[in-house]
Amino acid sequence: MRIPKGLGSWLVIILLLLLLTAAGFFANEGSRLGDAEVPASGYIAMALGVTFSLILGFGLMALLFYSSRKGYDEPAVLIKDPKPGVDPASPASDRE
C-alpha cells in the first residue's frame, strides 16, 4: 500500500473520513428513533426506486459490454486526406 505524500491527498482522506463519521452519526441517530411508521406509499416508492436503479445499472452495464465487444472503445485513428490527383484506392498511395 502506497502512503499519500501530497497535501491534497491528505485533505481528501480527511474529508472522506469526516463524511464517514457524519454518516455513522446520522445512522445511529436514525436507528434510535424507535417507532417510526412507514406508510404503504413509502414502501411502494422505495420499491420503485430500487427497481429503477437496478434497471438503469443493468442497462448501462449492457451498453458498456456491447460497445466494448463491437470495438467502439478503441482509440481513434487519424485518416489522412488524399492528395489531389491521387487515386486513394491504389496501393501506391499507401506508400507515400
DOVO-422656 format. One record per atom (N, C-alpha, C): residue in three letters; residue number from 0; x, y, z; atom name. Coordinates in nm, 3 decimals. Example, Ala and Ser with C-alpha at 12.3 -4.5 7.8 and 13.67 -1.06 7.14 Angstrom:
<pts>
   r   k      xx      yy      zz  a
 Ala   0   1.319  -0.569   0.780  N
 Ala   0   1.230  -0.450   0.780 CA
 Ala   0   1.320  -0.330   0.780  C
 Ser   1   1.285  -0.225   0.708  N
 Ser   1   1.367  -0.106   0.714 CA
 Ser   1   1.290   0.003   0.787  C
</pts>
This chain:
<pts>
   r   k      xx      yy      zz  a
 Met   0   0.085  -0.118   0.000  N
 Met   0   0.000   0.000   0.000 CA
 Met   0   0.089   0.124   0.000  C
 Arg   1   0.057   0.219  -0.087  N
 Arg   1   0.135   0.340  -0.101 CA
 Arg   1   0.079   0.448  -0.009  C
 Ile   2   0.164   0.515   0.065  N
 Ile   2   0.121   0.621   0.156 CA
 Ile   2   0.115   0.752   0.077  C
 Pro   3   0.002   0.826   0.087  N
 Pro   3  -0.008   0.952   0.014 CA
 Pro   3   0.094   1.053   0.064  C
 Lys   4   0.151   1.130  -0.028  N
 Lys   4   0.258   1.222   0.009 CA
 Lys   4   0.214   1.368   0.004  C
 Gly   5   0.124   1.402  -0.088  N
 Gly   5   0.089   1.542  -0.106 CA
 Gly   5  -0.017   1.589  -0.009  C
 Leu   6  -0.025   1.721   0.007  N
 Leu   6  -0.123   1.782   0.096 CA
 Leu   6  -0.264   1.756   0.044  C
 Gly   7  -0.283   1.759  -0.087  N
 Gly   7  -0.414   1.735  -0.146 CA
 Gly   7  -0.466   1.595  -0.114  C
 Ser   8  -0.378   1.496  -0.117  N
 Ser   8  -0.418   1.359  -0.085 CA
 Ser   8  -0.464   1.348   0.059  C
 Trp   9  -0.392   1.413   0.150  N
 Trp   9  -0.431   1.409   0.291 CA
 Trp   9  -0.563   1.480   0.314  C
 Leu  10  -0.585   1.591   0.242  N
 Leu  10  -0.712   1.662   0.257 CA
 Leu  10  -0.829   1.577   0.210  C
 Val  11  -0.811   1.505   0.101  N
 Val  11  -0.916   1.417   0.051 CA
 Val  11  -0.945   1.305   0.151  C
 Ile  12  -0.840   1.246   0.207  N
 Ile  12  -0.858   1.139   0.307 CA
 Ile  12  -0.931   1.192   0.430  C
 Ile  13  -0.893   1.309   0.478  N
 Ile  13  -0.959   1.368   0.594 CA
 Ile  13  -1.105   1.398   0.565  C
 Leu  14  -1.133   1.453   0.447  N
 Leu  14  -1.271   1.484   0.410 CA
 Leu  14  -1.356   1.356   0.402  C
 Leu  15  -1.301   1.251   0.344  N
 Leu  15  -1.375   1.125   0.335 CA
 Leu  15  -1.399   1.064   0.473  C
 Leu  16  -1.301   1.074   0.561  N
 Leu  16  -1.321   1.023   0.697 CA
 Leu  16  -1.426   1.103   0.772  C
 Leu  17  -1.429   1.235   0.750  N
 Leu  17  -1.532   1.319   0.812 CA
 Leu  17  -1.671   1.282   0.760  C
 Leu  18  -1.682   1.257   0.630  N
 Leu  18  -1.811   1.214   0.573 CA
 Leu  18  -1.853   1.078   0.628  C
 Leu  19  -1.759   0.986   0.646  N
 Leu  19  -1.790   0.855   0.703 CA
 Leu  19  -1.837   0.869   0.848  C
 Thr  20  -1.772   0.957   0.922  N
 Thr  20  -1.812   0.981   1.060 CA
 Thr  20  -1.952   1.041   1.067  C
 Ala  21  -1.980   1.139   0.980  N
 Ala  21  -2.113   1.200   0.978 CA
 Ala  21  -2.220   1.099   0.938  C
 Ala  22  -2.191   1.014   0.842  N
 Ala  22  -2.288   0.911   0.801 CA
 Ala  22  -2.314   0.814   0.915  C
 Gly  23  -2.210   0.774   0.988  N
 Gly  23  -2.228   0.687   1.103 CA
 Gly  23  -2.310   0.754   1.213  C
 Phe  24  -2.285   0.882   1.236  N
 Phe  24  -2.361   0.956   1.338 CA
 Phe  24  -2.509   0.961   1.302  C
 Phe  25  -2.540   0.997   1.178  N
 Phe  25  -2.681   1.006   1.137 CA
 Phe  25  -2.748   0.870   1.133  C
 Ala  26  -2.674   0.764   1.097  N
 Ala  26  -2.730   0.629   1.100 CA
 Ala  26  -2.763   0.589   1.244  C
 Asn  27  -2.676   0.624   1.337  N
 Asn  27  -2.701   0.593   1.478 CA
 Asn  27  -2.821   0.672   1.530  C
 Glu  28  -2.830   0.799   1.496  N
 Glu  28  -2.944   0.880   1.540 CA
 Glu  28  -3.075   0.828   1.481  C
 Gly  29  -3.071   0.787   1.355  N
 Gly  29  -3.191   0.734   1.291 CA
 Gly  29  -3.236   0.602   1.350  C
 Ser  30  -3.141   0.520   1.391  N
 Ser  30  -3.178   0.391   1.449 CA
 Ser  30  -3.237   0.406   1.589  C
 Arg  31  -3.209   0.518   1.657  N
 Arg  31  -3.261   0.539   1.792 CA
 Arg  31  -3.399   0.604   1.793  C
 Leu  32  -3.454   0.634   1.675  N
 Leu  32  -3.585   0.698   1.671 CA
 Leu  32  -3.694   0.606   1.722  C
 Gly  33  -3.680   0.478   1.697  N
 Gly  33  -3.775   0.382   1.752 CA
 Gly  33  -3.896   0.358   1.664  C
 Asp  34  -4.013   0.401   1.707  N
 Asp  34  -4.140   0.368   1.643 CA
 Asp  34  -4.173   0.462   1.528  C
 Ala  35  -4.100   0.455   1.422  N
 Ala  35  -4.130   0.535   1.304 CA
 Ala  35  -4.209   0.447   1.207  C
 Glu  36  -4.334   0.483   1.183  N
 Glu  36  -4.418   0.404   1.094 CA
 Glu  36  -4.402   0.454   0.951  C
 Val  37  -4.387   0.362   0.860  N
 Val  37  -4.376   0.395   0.718 CA
 Val  37  -4.506   0.355   0.651  C
 Pro  38  -4.571   0.450   0.582  N
 Pro  38  -4.696   0.415   0.514 CA
 Pro  38  -4.669   0.326   0.392  C
 Ala  39  -4.775   0.270   0.338  N
 Ala  39  -4.762   0.182   0.221 CA
 Ala  39  -4.703   0.256   0.102  C
 Ser  40  -4.736   0.385   0.089  N
 Ser  40  -4.681   0.461  -0.024 CA
 Ser  40  -4.529   0.475  -0.012  C
 Gly  41  -4.477   0.476   0.111  N
 Gly  41  -4.332   0.481   0.130 CA
 Gly  41  -4.264   0.355   0.080  C
 Tyr  42  -4.325   0.238   0.110  N
 Tyr  42  -4.269   0.113   0.062 CA
 Tyr  42  -4.279   0.101  -0.090  C
 Ile  43  -4.387   0.151  -0.146  N
 Ile  43  -4.403   0.148  -0.292 CA
 Ile  43  -4.298   0.237  -0.358  C
 Ala  44  -4.277   0.357  -0.302  N
 Ala  44  -4.177   0.448  -0.357 CA
 Ala  44  -4.038   0.388  -0.347  C
 Met  45  -4.008   0.323  -0.235  N
 Met  45  -3.878   0.261  -0.219 CA
 Met  45  -3.860   0.146  -0.318  C
 Ala  46  -3.962   0.064  -0.338  N
 Ala  46  -3.953  -0.048  -0.433 CA
 Ala  46  -3.935   0.003  -0.575  C
 Leu  47  -4.008   0.109  -0.611  N
 Leu  47  -3.991   0.166  -0.745 CA
 Leu  47  -3.852   0.225  -0.764  C
 Gly  48  -3.801   0.292  -0.663  N
 Gly  48  -3.666   0.349  -0.671 CA
 Gly  48  -3.560   0.243  -0.687  C
 Val  49  -3.571   0.135  -0.610  N
 Val  49  -3.473   0.026  -0.620 CA
 Val  49  -3.483  -0.041  -0.757  C
 Thr  50  -3.606  -0.065  -0.803  N
 Thr  50  -3.626  -0.129  -0.933 CA
 Thr  50  -3.568  -0.043  -1.046  C
 Phe  51  -3.599   0.088  -1.044  N
 Phe  51  -3.548   0.177  -1.148 CA
 Phe  51  -3.395   0.183  -1.144  C
 Ser  52  -3.336   0.187  -1.026  N
 Ser  52  -3.190   0.191  -1.014 CA
 Ser  52  -3.126   0.064  -1.070  C
 Leu  53  -3.187  -0.051  -1.042  N
 Leu  53  -3.133  -0.176  -1.095 CA
 Leu  53  -3.146  -0.182  -1.247  C
 Ile  54  -3.260  -0.140  -1.300  N
 Ile  54  -3.279  -0.140  -1.446 CA
 Ile  54  -3.177  -0.047  -1.512  C
 Leu  55  -3.158   0.071  -1.454  N
 Leu  55  -3.061   0.166  -1.509 CA
 Leu  55  -2.919   0.109  -1.503  C
 Gly  56  -2.883   0.048  -1.391  N
 Gly  56  -2.749  -0.010  -1.377 CA
 Gly  56  -2.726  -0.124  -1.475  C
 Phe  57  -2.825  -0.215  -1.486  N
 Phe  57  -2.812  -0.326  -1.581 CA
 Phe  57  -2.804  -0.275  -1.725  C
 Gly  58  -2.884  -0.173  -1.757  N
 Gly  58  -2.882  -0.118  -1.893 CA
 Gly  58  -2.749  -0.054  -1.927  C
 Leu  59  -2.694   0.022  -1.835  N
 Leu  59  -2.565   0.086  -1.861 CA
 Leu  59  -2.452  -0.016  -1.871  C
 Met  60  -2.457  -0.120  -1.789  N
 Met  60  -2.355  -0.225  -1.800 CA
 Met  60  -2.368  -0.301  -1.932  C
 Ala  61  -2.491  -0.323  -1.977  N
 Ala  61  -2.511  -0.390  -2.106 CA
 Ala  61  -2.456  -0.304  -2.220  C
 Leu  62  -2.480  -0.173  -2.215  N
 Leu  62  -2.426  -0.085  -2.318 CA
 Leu  62  -2.273  -0.082  -2.316  C
 Leu  63  -2.215  -0.084  -2.197  N
 Leu  63  -2.070  -0.087  -2.185 CA
 Leu  63  -2.013  -0.216  -2.243  C
 Phe  64  -2.076  -0.328  -2.213  N
 Phe  64  -2.033  -0.457  -2.266 CA
 Phe  64  -2.047  -0.459  -2.418  C
 Tyr  65  -2.159  -0.409  -2.469  N
 Tyr  65  -2.185  -0.407  -2.613 CA
 Tyr  65  -2.081  -0.321  -2.685  C
 Ser  66  -2.054  -0.200  -2.633  N
 Ser  66  -1.960  -0.111  -2.701 CA
 Ser  66  -1.819  -0.167  -2.697  C
 Ser  67  -1.785  -0.237  -2.590  N
 Ser  67  -1.652  -0.298  -2.582 CA
 Ser  67  -1.638  -0.412  -2.683  C
 Arg  68  -1.742  -0.493  -2.698  N
 Arg  68  -1.737  -0.606  -2.791 CA
 Arg  68  -1.736  -0.561  -2.937  C
 Lys  69  -1.804  -0.450  -2.967  N
 Lys  69  -1.812  -0.402  -3.105 CA
 Lys  69  -1.692  -0.318  -3.146  C
 Gly  70  -1.603  -0.287  -3.052  N
 Gly  70  -1.482  -0.212  -3.085 CA
 Gly  70  -1.499  -0.061  -3.080  C
 Tyr  71  -1.609  -0.013  -3.023  N
 Tyr  71  -1.630   0.130  -3.014 CA
 Tyr  71  -1.537   0.197  -2.912  C
 Asp  72  -1.472   0.119  -2.828  N
 Asp  72  -1.384   0.174  -2.726 CA
 Asp  72  -1.239   0.181  -2.771  C
 Glu  73  -1.212   0.145  -2.895  N
 Glu  73  -1.076   0.150  -2.946 CA
 Glu  73  -1.032   0.295  -2.963  C
 Pro  74  -0.901   0.322  -2.954  N
 Pro  74  -0.854   0.459  -2.972 CA
 Pro  74  -0.880   0.508  -3.115  C
 Ala  75  -0.893   0.637  -3.128  N
 Ala  75  -0.920   0.697  -3.259 CA
 Ala  75  -0.798   0.683  -3.350  C
 Val  76  -0.824   0.672  -3.480  N
 Val  76  -0.718   0.661  -3.580 CA
 Val  76  -0.732   0.778  -3.676  C
 Leu  77  -0.621   0.846  -3.700  N
 Leu  77  -0.622   0.960  -3.791 CA
 Leu  77  -0.628   0.912  -3.935  C
 Ile  78  -0.726   0.961  -4.010  N
 Ile  78  -0.739   0.928  -4.152 CA
 Ile  78  -0.693   1.050  -4.229  C
 Lys  79  -0.584   1.034  -4.305  N
 Lys  79  -0.528   1.147  -4.378 CA
 Lys  79  -0.612   1.175  -4.503  C
 Asp  80  -0.624   1.303  -4.538  N
 Asp  80  -0.694   1.343  -4.660 CA
 Asp  80  -0.610   1.303  -4.780  C
 Pro  81  -0.673   1.249  -4.884  N
 Pro  81  -0.595   1.211  -5.003 CA
 Pro  81  -0.546   1.337  -5.077  C
 Lys  82  -0.430   1.323  -5.138  N
 Lys  82  -0.376   1.435  -5.216 CA
 Lys  82  -0.451   1.446  -5.347  C
 Pro  83  -0.468   1.567  -5.397  N
 Pro  83  -0.540   1.583  -5.524 CA
 Pro  83  -0.466   1.511  -5.637  C
 Gly  84  -0.540   1.443  -5.721  N
 Gly  84  -0.484   1.374  -5.837 CA
 Gly  84  -0.435   1.234  -5.806  C
 Val  85  -0.446   1.188  -5.679  N
 Val  85  -0.400   1.054  -5.643 CA
 Val  85  -0.523   0.968  -5.616  C
 Asp  86  -0.525   0.850  -5.672  N
 Asp  86  -0.635   0.757  -5.651 CA
 Asp  86  -0.620   0.692  -5.514  C
 Pro  87  -0.714   0.718  -5.420  N
 Pro  87  -0.696   0.662  -5.285 CA
 Pro  87  -0.710   0.510  -5.280  C
 Ala  88  -0.767   0.448  -5.385  N
 Ala  88  -0.783   0.303  -5.386 CA
 Ala  88  -0.658   0.230  -5.433  C
 Ser  89  -0.564   0.301  -5.494  N
 Ser  89  -0.447   0.233  -5.547 CA
 Ser  89  -0.347   0.204  -5.433  C
 Pro  90  -0.278   0.089  -5.439  N
 Pro  90  -0.183   0.054  -5.334 CA
 Pro  90  -0.062   0.148  -5.330  C
 Ala  91  -0.031   0.214  -5.440  N
 Ala  91   0.085   0.304  -5.443 CA
 Ala  91   0.061   0.426  -5.353  C
 Ser  92  -0.063   0.464  -5.331  N
 Ser  92  -0.090   0.582  -5.249 CA
 Ser  92  -0.064   0.555  -5.101  C
 Asp  93  -0.057   0.427  -5.059  N
 Asp  93  -0.029   0.394  -4.920 CA
 Asp  93   0.117   0.410  -4.884  C
 Arg  94   0.207   0.407  -4.983  N
 Arg  94   0.350   0.413  -4.957 CA
 Arg  94   0.403   0.553  -4.939  C
 Glu  95   0.324   0.653  -4.960  N
 Glu  95   0.372   0.791  -4.952 CA
 Glu  95   0.388   0.837  -4.810  C
</pts>
